[in-house]
Amino acid sequence: MKQKRFWQFLPFMILVIGGTFFIQEFVSLKYKYPKVTSHDLKIETKKRGIEMKKSRTLEEEYKLIELDISRPWILIIGKTFVYHDHGRIQV
């Protein structure tokens, strides 16, 4: 009976004791490399001398190509069917 309890207890103790060492190593890595930062694309391109275009909104793009977006648009894709009084479909 004692041996059965020991083999049930052993994995739990390994998990508890091993988990504390894992957390300790993880925290030490956190403090070892604290100043890792991401790169800013705008700063990197300016350093290399690459000029990027200014971002524009959709309305500005429509003004450039002079589309009237205020009037309603009708989207027709493929064949349209017209229904008559007799219920037949005319293409």
Secondary structure, DSSP 8 states (H G I E B T S, - for coil): -HHHHHHHHHHHHHHHHHHHHHHHHHHHHHHHSTT-----HHHHHHHHT--------HHHHHHHHT---SS------S---EE-TTS-EE-
